Amino acid sequence: MTFGSRARGDNQLDSEYDFLIESVGVRSLWDLKKLEDDLVEALHQNISLLTPNMVKDDFFLLKGLREDGMHIYGNSLAHLWGAKD
């Protein structure tokens, strides 16, 4: 899922990409760092990666994800805020 200014469409040219990564393929901090490096190289832009564990207790971030998150691959993240798919 991408979120923030890029998902809303009100980004600046130098705005970073914000991603919530929910993948069984990302099992360690090393995997997350490798993914981050690959995305920076592909997008030529700074990025911010979050995992569900990083946001599960952050009401305001979850609210932002619900409001402007753009699901780009895989299953819905509705379980993070108690909704059912």
Order of alpha helices (4+ residues) and beta strands (2+ residues): beta-alpha-beta-alpha-beta-alpha-alpha
